[in-house]
Amino acid sequence: MKFLFASDSFKGTLTSDQTIELLTKAAEEVFGSCETSGVPVADGGEGTTDAVVKARSGEIITVPVHGPLMEMEQGFYGRLSDTEAILEMAAASGLPMVPEEKRNPLNTTTYGTGELLKAALDAGYTEIAIAIGGSATNDGGMGFASALGIRFLDQEGNVLEGRGENLEKVAHIDMSGLDPAVQKAHFTVMCDVTNPLCGPNGATYTFGKQKGGTPEILDRLEKGMQNYRDVIIREFGINPDEIQGSGAAGGLGAALKVFLHAEMKSGIETVLDLIDFDARLEGVDLVVTGEGRTDWQSCFGKVMQGVGDRSAKHQVPVAALCGGLGPDYEKIYAHGISSIMTTVDGPMPLKEALDNASELYYKGAIRMFRFLQTGMQMNKHE
C-alpha cells in the first residue's frame, strides 16, 4: 500500500504537518509494512506560505513591515527557487494582527503587504504568488500600491496615506513612481472570492463588518470605494466592478488587477500547482485528506475539494478524516472524496474536542485504517 497524506490544518489545534505525522504513525501501526508520504496543503489563506515552503523545501525570509495600523511587525515571504517566491497578506495586513477593540476598517492599511512584495521584487524574484485571504483592511489596495511607489493624491495634490478613510479623498492616481521591477514580474493571486469592488455584494458590505465596520462606517467606506472606482475608470478606462474578485481583501484584488495586471487563480489550485501535487500521485493507492469542519463550503475552493478533484483525475481514491461535519457535508462526495470519518468518538463539548485534538485525530486515523484493512481482507475472499 502506498499512501499520500494531504490534509488542511485544523484551525487552532493541528497543523498540516502534524496530521501527516499522526497519519503516518497510525498507518504503520495498522499495516506494519506500508509506504507513506505527506505534503502540507493550504487553500490560499493564513498558513499558505509555510505549507508551500515546506512542500518545496524552500526558505522563509523575514522582513520588517508596517502592520494594518502602521505599527512595525516582523513579516515574511517564502523563497521557492531562484525566480519564485510566495507571500500572504495575512503576514502583514491580517485581521488577527489588530486587537478587537481597535478594529475599524477606516484606519487599516495594506501598506505592509506592499512592503512584502517590494522586498521580494528587490531580491530579484519574477514569479510571485500572493495569497490574499484574512485581511484586516478595506483600503482598495491603496496602501499596498503606495509601498510600490504609486501615489494617491487628493484635490489639492496632497499625497494620501492609503487607509480606508482616504478612499473618499482620492482625485488622481500617479503611476510614475511605480517600482520598475513590477514590469519584469508575473503575479499570481490566490483568490476564491468573486465579489466586485462596490455594491451590496462588494468588498465593503460583504466583508467590512467582520473587520470592525459599523453600519455608519460601512456606508462611509462604500461611498469612498465608489469614488475610488470612478477615479480608476476615468484614468485607466477599467471598471473594477466588472472584474471578478476585485472586491477581495477589501479591494486589494482591484489594485492587483489594475496596477499590476496580476492573474487571479483559485487558491487551492495554485497551491497544488506550486507543490506539484499531480506528480506526487504517481503510484499512490489512497490519498487521505481532511479539515477541521466539513460542510457545503468545503466544495468552494477549499483543500478537500481541490485534493479530491485532482486525485479523481488520476483515478486515485480519497478518504477524509475531519474534526466534524456540518450542513450538506455530503456534497463533497461529488469532488472525488469516497468516504469521511470524524475524529470525535462520542458526544463532547467543543472545548474538550479541541483540547484533545491530537489524541482524537490519532484514534480516528486508527479506526479509518482498520476499516480500510477490513475492506482489503474482504476483497481477498472474493
Residue pairs with C-beta under 8 A, 6 or more apart in sequence:
1 27
1 31
1 34
1 35
1 285
1 286
2 34
2 35
2 36
2 37
2 283
2 284
2 285
2 286
3 23
3 27
3 34
3 35
3 36
3 37
3 284
3 285
3 286
3 287
3 288
4 36
4 37
4 38
4 39
4 280
4 281
4 284
4 286
4 287
4 288
4 316
5 19
5 20
5 23
5 24
5 36
5 37
5 38
5 39
5 287
5 288
5 289
6 38
6 39
6 41
6 277
6 280
6 287
6 288
6 289
6 303
6 307
7 16
7 19
7 20
7 23
7 41
7 288
7 289
7 290
7 291
7 303
7 321
8 16
8 41
8 42
8 43
8 289
8 290
8 291
8 292
8 302
8 303
8 304
9 15
9 16
9 19
9 42
9 47
9 292
10 19
10 290
10 291
10 292
10 323
10 357
10 361
11 292
12 354
13 292
13 323
13 354
13 357
13 358
14 22
14 357
14 358
14 361
15 40
15 47
16 40
16 41
16 42
16 47
16 51
17 38
17 40
17 54
18 358
19 38
19 290
19 321
19 361
20 38
20 39
20 40
22 358
22 361
22 362
22 365
23 36
23 38
23 288
23 321
23 365
24 36
24 38
25 362
25 365
26 362
26 365
26 366
26 368
26 369
27 34
27 36
27 365
27 369
28 34
28 36
29 366
29 369
30 366
30 369
30 370
30 373
31 369
31 373
37 280
39 55
39 275
39 277
39 280
40 50
40 51
40 52
40 54
40 55
40 275
41 51
41 55
41 268
41 271
41 272
41 275
41 277
41 289
41 303
41 306
41 307
42 48
42 50
42 51
42 52
42 131
42 267
42 271
42 303
43 133
43 192
43 267
43 268
43 271
43 301
43 302
43 303
43 306
44 88
44 131
44 132
44 133
44 190
44 191
44 192
44 266
44 267
44 268
44 270
44 271
44 301
45 88
45 90
45 131
45 133
45 134
45 267
46 88
46 90
46 94
46 96
46 133
46 134
47 88
48 86
48 88
48 131
48 133
48 190
48 267
48 271
49 60
49 76
49 77
49 78
49 86
49 87
49 88
49 91
49 131
50 60
50 78
51 271
51 275
52 58
52 78
52 80
52 86
52 129
52 271
52 274
52 275
53 59
53 60
53 78
53 79
53 80
53 86
55 274
55 275
56 80
56 81
56 274
56 275
58 78
58 79
58 80
58 81
58 86
59 78
59 79
60 76
60 77
60 78
60 79
61 76
61 77
61 78
61 79
61 119
61 123
62 74
62 75
62 76
63 74
63 75
63 76
63 77
63 115
63 116
63 119
64 72
64 73
64 74
64 75
65 72
65 73
65 74
65 75
65 92
65 111
65 112
65 113
65 115
65 116
66 72
66 73
66 92
66 109
66 111
66 112
66 115
67 73
67 92
67 93
67 97
67 98
67 112
68 93
68 94
68 95
68 97
68 98
68 108
68 109
68 110
68 112
68 136
68 137
69 98
69 102
69 107
69 108
69 109
70 109
70 111
73 92
73 97
73 112
75 91
75 92
75 112
75 115
75 116
76 87
76 91
76 116
77 85
77 86
77 87
77 91
77 116
77 119
77 120
78 85
78 86
78 87
79 85
79 123
79 125
80 86
80 274
82 124
83 124
83 125
83 126
83 127
84 125
84 127
84 128
84 129
84 274
85 120
85 123
85 125
85 127
85 128
85 129
86 128
86 129
86 130
86 131
86 274
87 113
87 116
87 117
87 120
87 128
87 129
87 130
87 131
88 130
88 131
88 132
88 133
88 134
89 110
89 113
89 116
89 130
89 131
89 132
89 133
89 134
89 135
89 249
89 252
90 96
90 131
90 133
90 134
90 135
91 116
92 110
92 112
92 113
92 115
92 116
93 108
93 109
93 110
93 111
93 112
93 113
93 135
93 136
93 137
93 143
93 144
93 249
94 134
94 135
94 136
95 103
95 134
95 135
95 136
95 210
95 211
96 134
97 136
98 108
98 136
98 212
100 212
102 212
103 136
103 211
103 212
104 212
104 213
104 217
105 136
105 137
105 138
105 139
105 164
105 204
105 208
105 211
105 212
105 213
105 217
105 221
105 250
106 138
106 163
106 164
106 165
106 213
106 217
106 220
106 221
107 163
107 164
107 165
108 136
108 137
108 138
108 139
108 163
108 164
108 211
109 137
109 139
109 142
109 143
109 161
109 162
109 163
109 164
110 135
110 137
110 139
110 141
110 142
110 143
110 144
110 162
110 249
110 250
110 252
110 255
111 143
111 144
111 146
111 147
111 162
112 143
112 147
113 130
113 143
113 144
113 147
113 252
114 143
114 144
114 145
114 146
114 147
114 148
115 147
117 128
117 130
117 144
117 147
117 148
118 147
118 148
118 179
120 128
121 128
121 179
121 181
121 182
121 185
122 181
125 185
126 184
126 185
126 186
127 185
127 186
127 188
128 185
128 186
128 187
128 188
129 187
129 188
129 189
129 190
129 270
129 274
130 187
130 188
130 189
130 190
130 256
130 262
131 190
131 267
132 189
132 190
132 191
132 248
132 249
132 252
132 253
132 256
133 190
133 249
133 267
135 207
135 211
135 249
135 250
135 252
136 211
137 143
137 164
137 211
137 249
137 250
137 252
138 164
138 203
138 204
138 207
138 208
138 211
138 213
138 221
138 225
138 250
138 251
139 162
139 163
139 164
139 166
139 167
139 250
139 251
139 252
140 167
140 197
140 203
140 225
140 228
140 250
140 251
140 252
140 254
140 255
141 249
141 250
141 251
141 252
141 253
141 254
141 255
141 256
141 259
142 152
142 160
142 162
142 163
142 166
142 167
142 170
142 228
142 255
143 161
143 162
143 163
144 162
144 252
144 255
144 256
145 152
145 162
145 255
145 259
146 152
146 161
146 162
148 178
148 179
148 182
148 259
149 177
149 178
149 179
150 173
150 174
150 175
150 177
150 178
150 259
151 159
151 173
151 174
151 176
151 177
152 159
152 160
152 162
152 166
152 170
152 172
152 173
152 174
153 159
153 160
153 170
153 171
153 172
153 173
153 174
154 160
154 169
154 170
154 171
155 169
155 171
157 172
160 166
160 169
160 170
164 221
164 224
164 250
165 220
165 224
166 224
167 221
167 224
167 225
167 227
167 228
168 220
168 223
168 224
168 227
169 224
169 227
170 227
170 228
170 231
171 231
172 231
172 235
173 231
173 232
173 235
173 236
175 259
178 259
182 260
186 263
187 256
187 260
187 261
187 262
187 263
188 262
188 263
188 265
188 270
189 245
189 248
189 253
189 256
189 262
189 263
189 264
189 265
190 265
190 266
190 267
190 270
190 271
191 245
191 248
191 249
191 253
191 264
191 265
191 266
191 267
192 266
192 267
192 268
192 300
192 301
193 245
193 247
193 248
193 249
193 253
194 244
194 245
195 201
195 202
195 203
195 206
195 207
195 245
195 246
195 247
195 248
196 202
196 240
196 241
196 242
196 243
196 244
196 246
196 247
197 203
197 225
197 228
197 229
197 240
197 241
197 243
197 246
197 247
197 251
197 253
197 254
198 204
198 222
198 225
198 226
198 229
198 240
198 241
198 247
199 205
199 241
201 247
202 222
202 225
202 241
202 247
203 225
203 246
203 247
203 248
203 249
203 250
203 251
203 253
204 213
204 218
204 221
204 222
204 225
204 250
205 218
205 222
206 247
207 247
207 250
208 217
208 218
208 221
208 250
209 218
211 250
213 221
225 251
228 251
229 239
229 240
229 241
229 254
232 238
232 239
232 240
232 254
232 258
233 239
233 240
236 258
238 257
238 258
240 246
240 251
240 254
240 257
240 258
243 253
243 254
243 257
243 258
244 264
245 253
245 257
245 264
246 253
246 254
246 257
247 253
247 254
253 264
256 262
256 264
257 264
266 301
266 306
267 301
268 301
268 302
268 303
268 305
268 306
268 307
269 306
271 306
272 278
272 306
272 307
272 310
277 307
277 310
278 310
278 313
278 314
281 287
281 310
281 311
281 314
281 316
284 316
285 316
285 317
286 316
286 317
286 318
286 319
286 372
287 307
287 311
287 316
287 317
287 318
287 319
288 318
288 319
288 320
288 321
288 368
289 303
289 304
289 307
289 308
289 318
289 319
289 320
289 321
289 337
290 304
290 320
290 321
290 322
290 323
291 298
291 302
291 303
291 304
291 320
291 322
291 323
292 322
292 323
292 324
293 322
293 323
293 324
293 325
293 326
294 304
294 320
294 322
294 324
294 325
294 326
294 329
294 332
294 340
295 325
295 326
295 327
295 328
295 329
296 326
296 327
296 328
296 329
296 331
298 304
298 305
298 329
298 331
298 332
299 305
299 331
299 332
299 334
299 335
304 320
304 322
304 332
304 335
304 337
305 332
305 335
307 318
307 336
308 318
308 332
308 335
308 336
308 337
309 335
309 336
310 336
311 317
311 318
311 336
312 318
312 335
312 336
317 338
318 336
318 337
318 338
319 337
319 338
319 339
319 340
319 341
319 368
319 372
320 332
320 337
320 339
320 340
320 341
321 340
321 341
321 342
321 343
321 361
321 364
321 365
321 368
322 340
322 341
322 342
322 343
323 342
323 343
323 344
323 353
323 357
324 342
324 343
324 344
324 353
325 340
325 342
329 340
332 340
341 364
341 367
341 368
341 371
342 364
343 353
343 357
343 360
343 361
343 363
343 364
344 353
344 360
344 364
345 360
345 363
345 364
345 367
353 360
